[in-house]
Amino acid sequence: MNYDNIDLSTLNYDTVTYGVIDISFIGEVDFSQVFENNADTVRKSLDNKLFIIHWITEPTFIEDGTIIPEGLYNHDEILEVVRQEPWQSDEP
């Protein structure tokens, strides 16, 4: 799937899956299969141990077990995840 041509203003986010993945796998991501363009555009946890990517069609690197996510989430669930540590700090 080519994510470059998707109009985000009309995207049905119910069709999107989010993966939280250990940072050690970042070099294994084929960024042509996810919304993010490269390692610099993924959201990383504050401790830089995890990152998030998202997709509509499951990437082959997830399908074949090259990368095993810590968790898979829908849109509403990932919003809850990133509101907590290690994605948010309690410090002002």
SETOR-807627 format. One record per residue: residue number from 1; residue in one letter; x, y, z of N, C-alpha, C, O in turn. Coordinates in Angstrom, 2 decimals, always signed. Example, Ala and Ser with C-alpha at 12.3 -4.5 7.8 and 13.67 -1.06 7.14 Angstrom:
BEGIN
    n  res       nx       ny       nz      cax      cay      caz       cx       cy       cz       ox       oy       oz
    1    A   +13.19    -5.69    +7.80   +12.30    -4.50    +7.80   +13.20    -3.30    +7.80   +14.24    -3.32    +8.46
    2    S   +12.85    -2.25    +7.08   +13.67    -1.06    +7.14   +12.90    +0.03    +7.87   +13.41    +1.14    +8.04
This chain:
BEGIN
    n  res       nx       ny       nz      cax      cay      caz       cx       cy       cz       ox       oy       oz
    1    M    +0.85    -1.18    +0.00    +0.00    +0.00    +0.00    +0.89    +1.24    +0.00    +1.89    +1.30    +0.72
    2    N    +0.53    +2.22    -0.79    +1.27    +3.47    -0.86    +0.61    +4.48    +0.08    -0.48    +4.98    -0.19
    3    Y    +1.28    +4.78    +1.18    +0.72    +5.69    +2.18    +0.94    +7.15    +1.83    +0.33    +8.03    +2.46
    4    D    +1.79    +7.44    +0.85    +2.05    +8.83    +0.47    +0.83    +9.51    -0.12    +0.71   +10.73    -0.04
    5    N    -0.08    +8.75    -0.71    -1.22    +9.34    -1.41    -2.51    +9.32    -0.61    -3.57    +9.64    -1.14
    6    I    -2.45    +8.95    +0.66    -3.65    +8.89    +1.49    -3.99   +10.28    +2.01    -3.13   +10.98    +2.55
    7    D    -5.24   +10.66    +1.85    -5.72   +11.94    +2.37    -6.11   +11.74    +3.83    -7.16   +11.16    +4.13
    8    L    -5.29   +12.22    +4.74    -5.52   +12.01    +6.16    -6.79   +12.69    +6.66    -7.35   +12.28    +7.68
    9    S    -7.25   +13.72    +5.95    -8.46   +14.40    +6.39    -9.71   +13.55    +6.18   -10.75   +13.80    +6.79
   10    T    -9.61   +12.54    +5.32   -10.77   +11.67    +5.08   -10.52   +10.23    +5.53   -11.36    +9.36    +5.30
   11    L    -9.39    +9.98    +6.17    -9.04    +8.64    +6.60    -9.97    +8.16    +7.70   -10.21    +8.88    +8.67
   12    N   -10.48    +6.94    +7.56   -11.26    +6.30    +8.61   -10.27    +5.64    +9.57    -9.71    +4.58    +9.26
   13    Y   -10.04    +6.25   +10.71    -9.04    +5.77   +11.64    -9.41    +4.42   +12.27    -8.57    +3.79   +12.92
   14    D   -10.66    +3.98   +12.08   -11.03    +2.65   +12.55   -10.34    +1.55   +11.76   -10.31    +0.40   +12.19
   15    T    -9.77    +1.89   +10.61    -9.08    +0.91    +9.77    -7.58    +0.86   +10.04    -6.86    +0.07    +9.42
   16    V    -7.10    +1.69   +10.95    -5.66    +1.82   +11.21    -5.27    +1.00   +12.44    -5.97    +1.00   +13.45
   17    T    -4.14    +0.30   +12.34    -3.56    -0.44   +13.46    -2.26    +0.24   +13.85    -1.47    +0.65   +12.99
   18    Y    -2.04    +0.36   +15.14    -0.83    +0.98   +15.69    -0.02    -0.09   +16.41    -0.57    -0.89   +17.16
   19    G    +1.27    -0.11   +16.17    +2.15    -1.04   +16.84    +3.15    -0.32   +17.72    +3.81    +0.62   +17.28
   20    V    +3.26    -0.76   +18.96    +4.28    -0.27   +19.87    +5.40    -1.31   +19.83    +5.18    -2.49   +20.12
   21    I    +6.60    -0.85   +19.48    +7.69    -1.77   +19.17    +8.97    -1.35   +19.90    +9.23    -0.17   +20.09
   22    D    +9.74    -2.34   +20.30   +11.03    -2.09   +20.94   +11.96    -1.38   +19.96   +12.02    -1.75   +18.79
   23    I   +12.67    -0.39   +20.43   +13.53    +0.44   +19.58   +14.61    -0.38   +18.86   +15.11    +0.05   +17.82
   24    S   +14.97    -1.52   +19.40   +16.00    -2.34   +18.75   +15.57    -2.85   +17.38   +16.41    -3.26   +16.57
   25    F   +14.27    -2.82   +17.10   +13.75    -3.27   +15.81   +13.65    -2.15   +14.76   +13.26    -2.43   +13.62
   26    I   +13.99    -0.93   +15.10   +13.73    +0.18   +14.19   +14.43    +0.02   +12.84   +13.91    +0.48   +11.82
   27    G   +15.57    -0.61   +12.81   +16.29    -0.84   +11.57   +15.66    -1.90   +10.68   +16.01    -2.02    +9.51
   28    E   +14.73    -2.66   +11.23   +14.05    -3.72   +10.47   +12.77    -3.24    +9.79   +12.18    -3.97    +9.00
   29    V   +12.34    -2.02   +10.09   +11.08    -1.50    +9.54   +11.26    -1.13    +8.07   +12.18    -0.39    +7.71
   30    D   +10.37    -1.64    +7.23   +10.30    -1.21    +5.82    +9.28    -0.07    +5.80    +8.08    -0.30    +5.79
   31    F    +9.78    +1.16    +5.78    +8.92    +2.33    +5.92    +8.00    +2.54    +4.73    +7.11    +3.39    +4.80
   32    S    +8.17    +1.81    +3.65    +7.24    +1.90    +2.53    +5.92    +1.19    +2.86    +4.95    +1.33    +2.11
   33    Q    +5.88    +0.44    +3.97    +4.69    -0.32    +4.34    +3.90    +0.30    +5.49    +2.91    -0.29    +5.95
   34    V    +4.33    +1.47    +5.96    +3.65    +2.13    +7.09    +3.51    +3.63    +6.79    +4.08    +4.13    +5.82
   35    F    +2.76    +4.31    +7.62    +2.54    +5.75    +7.43    +3.82    +6.57    +7.62    +4.03    +7.56    +6.92
   36    E    +4.67    +6.17    +8.56    +5.89    +6.93    +8.83    +6.86    +6.79    +7.67    +6.89    +5.76    +6.99
   37    N    +7.66    +7.83    +7.44    +8.58    +7.85    +6.29    +9.95    +7.27    +6.59   +10.60    +6.71    +5.70
   38    N   +10.41    +7.39    +7.83   +11.74    +6.90    +8.21   +11.83    +6.88    +9.74   +10.89    +7.25   +10.43
   39    A   +12.97    +6.45   +10.24   +13.16    +6.32   +11.69   +13.02    +7.66   +12.42   +12.70    +7.69   +13.61
   40    D   +13.26    +8.76   +11.71   +13.15   +10.08   +12.35   +11.71   +10.54   +12.51   +11.45   +11.48   +13.26
   41    T   +10.76    +9.90   +11.83    +9.37   +10.35   +11.89    +8.48    +9.48   +12.77    +7.28    +9.74   +12.87
   42    V    +9.05    +8.45   +13.41    +8.25    +7.65   +14.34    +8.14    +8.37   +15.67    +9.01    +9.16   +16.03
   43    R    +7.06    +8.09   +16.38    +6.95    +8.62   +17.74    +7.72    +7.69   +18.66    +7.52    +6.48   +18.65
   44    K    +8.61    +8.27   +19.46    +9.43    +7.49   +20.38    +9.02    +7.82   +21.82    +8.63    +8.94   +22.13
   45    S    +9.13    +6.81   +22.67    +8.87    +7.03   +24.09    +9.93    +7.96   +24.65   +11.02    +8.11   +24.09
   46    L    +9.61    +8.59   +25.77   +10.54    +9.55   +26.38   +11.87    +8.91   +26.75   +12.90    +9.58   +26.74
   47    D   +11.85    +7.61   +27.07   +13.09    +6.92   +27.41   +13.78    +6.31   +26.19   +14.80    +5.63   +26.32
   48    N   +13.21    +6.54   +25.01   +13.76    +6.04   +23.74   +13.88    +4.52   +23.69   +14.75    +3.99   +22.99
   49    K   +13.03    +3.82   +24.41   +13.05    +2.36   +24.39   +11.99    +1.77   +23.46   +12.10    +0.62   +23.04
   50    L   +10.97    +2.56   +23.13    +9.85    +2.10   +22.30    +9.57    +3.12   +21.21    +9.92    +4.29   +21.34
   51    F    +8.92    +2.65   +20.14    +8.43    +3.56   +19.10    +7.10    +3.06   +18.59    +6.73    +1.91   +18.80
   52    I    +6.38    +3.94   +17.91    +5.06    +3.62   +17.38    +5.08    +3.80   +15.87    +5.59    +4.80   +15.36
   53    I    +4.52    +2.82   +15.16    +4.24    +2.95   +13.73    +2.79    +2.57   +13.53    +2.18    +1.90   +14.36
   54    H    +2.23    +3.00   +12.40    +0.85    +2.62   +12.13    +0.65    +2.32   +10.66    +1.39    +2.80    +9.80
   55    W    -0.38    +1.52   +10.39    -0.64    +1.01    +9.04    -2.10    +0.63    +8.88    -2.84    +0.54    +9.85
   56    I    -2.49    +0.42    +7.62    -3.82    -0.11    +7.30    -3.68    -1.60    +6.93    -4.42    -2.43    +7.46
   57    T    -2.76    -1.92    +6.04    -2.48    -3.30    +5.66    -1.29    -3.79    +6.46    -0.24    -3.14    +6.46
   58    E    -1.43    -4.92    +7.14    -0.35    -5.41    +8.00    +0.94    -5.56    +7.22    +0.98    -6.25    +6.20
   59    P    +2.01    -4.93    +7.69    +3.31    -5.01    +7.01    +3.85    -6.45    +7.03    +3.58    -7.22    +7.95
   60    T    +4.61    -6.79    +6.01    +5.19    -8.13    +5.93    +6.13    -8.41    +7.10    +6.22    -9.55    +7.56
   61    F    +6.83    -7.38    +7.59    +7.76    -7.59    +8.70    +7.05    -7.89   +10.02    +7.67    -8.43   +10.94
   62    I    +5.77    -7.56   +10.12    +4.96    -7.96   +11.27    +4.39    -9.36   +11.00    +4.46   -10.24   +11.86
   63    E    +3.85    -9.53    +9.80    +3.26   -10.81    +9.40    +4.22   -11.98    +9.55    +3.83   -13.04   +10.04
   64    D    +5.46   -11.79    +9.12    +6.42   -12.91    +9.12    +7.20   -13.04   +10.43    +8.05   -13.92   +10.54
   65    G    +6.94   -12.18   +11.40    +7.58   -12.28   +12.70    +8.96   -11.66   +12.79    +9.64   -11.82   +13.81
   66    T    +9.39   -10.95   +11.74   +10.67   -10.25   +11.80   +10.66    -9.25   +12.96   +11.64    -9.09   +13.68
   67    I    +9.51    -8.58   +13.11    +9.29    -7.65   +14.22    +8.07    -8.13   +14.99    +7.01    -8.37   +14.41
   68    I    +8.22    -8.26   +16.29    +7.10    -8.65   +17.15    +6.77    -7.45   +18.05    +7.54    -7.13   +18.96
   69    P    +5.65    -6.80   +17.79    +5.29    -5.62   +18.59    +5.05    -5.98   +20.06    +4.63    -7.09   +20.40
   70    E    +5.33    -5.00   +20.93    +4.98    -5.13   +22.35    +3.47    -5.14   +22.50    +2.93    -5.78   +23.41
   71    G    +2.78    -4.43   +21.59    +1.32    -4.39   +21.60    +0.79    -3.82   +20.31    +1.45    -3.03   +19.64
   72    L    -0.44    -4.23   +19.96    -1.15    -3.71   +18.80    -2.41    -3.03   +19.30    -3.09    -3.55   +20.19
   73    Y    -2.74    -1.86   +18.73    -3.83    -1.05   +19.24    -4.63    -0.43   +18.11    -4.12    -0.22   +17.01
   74    N    -5.89    -0.15   +18.41    -6.67    +0.66   +17.48    -6.47    +2.14   +17.84    -5.71    +2.45   +18.75
   75    H    -7.14    +3.02   +17.13    -6.91    +4.46   +17.32    -7.23    +4.92   +18.74    -6.43    +5.62   +19.37
   76    D    -8.39    +4.53   +19.25    -8.78    +4.96   +20.60    -7.82    +4.41   +21.65    -7.47    +5.11   +22.61
   77    E    -7.40    +3.16   +21.47    -6.49    +2.55   +22.44    -5.12    +3.23   +22.45    -4.55    +3.44   +23.51
   78    I    -4.59    +3.57   +21.27    -3.26    +4.18   +21.24    -3.29    +5.58   +21.84    -2.29    +6.04   +22.41
   79    L    -4.42    +6.27   +21.72    -4.54    +7.58   +22.37    -4.41    +7.45   +23.88    -3.81    +8.31   +24.53
   80    E    -4.96    +6.38   +24.44    -4.81    +6.12   +25.88    -3.36    +5.76   +26.22    -2.82    +6.21   +27.23
   81    V    -2.74    +4.94   +25.39    -1.36    +4.52   +25.63    -0.43    +5.71   +25.71    +0.40    +5.80   +26.62
   82    V    -0.55    +6.64   +24.76    +0.41    +7.76   +24.72    +0.13    +8.83   +25.78    +0.90    +9.77   +25.93
   83    R    -0.95    +8.68   +26.49    -1.23    +9.60   +27.60    -0.57    +9.15   +28.90    -0.68    +9.82   +29.93
   84    Q    +0.12    +8.03   +28.85    +0.74    +7.44   +30.03    +2.26    +7.39   +29.88    +2.79    +7.64   +28.79
   85    E    +2.94    +7.07   +30.97    +4.38    +6.83   +30.89    +4.59    +5.57   +30.07    +3.76    +4.67   +30.17
   86    P    +5.60    +5.43   +29.29    +6.75    +6.32   +29.14    +6.58    +7.35   +28.03    +7.56    +7.92   +27.56
   87    W    +5.34    +7.59   +27.60    +5.09    +8.51   +26.49    +4.88    +9.93   +26.97    +5.13   +10.88   +26.22
   88    Q    +4.41   +10.09   +28.20    +4.16   +11.40   +28.79    +4.88   +11.48   +30.12    +5.07   +10.47   +30.81
   89    S    +5.27   +12.65   +30.47    +5.93   +12.88   +31.76    +4.95   +13.55   +32.71    +4.12   +14.35   +32.29
   90    D    +5.05   +13.22   +33.97    +4.23   +13.89   +35.00    +4.78   +15.29   +35.30    +4.09   +16.12   +35.90
   91    E    +6.00   +15.54   +34.87    +6.61   +16.83   +35.14    +6.02   +17.89   +34.22    +5.78   +17.64   +33.04
   92    P    +5.79   +19.09   +34.77    +5.21   +20.18   +33.93    +6.18   +20.68   +32.88    +5.84   +21.58   +32.11
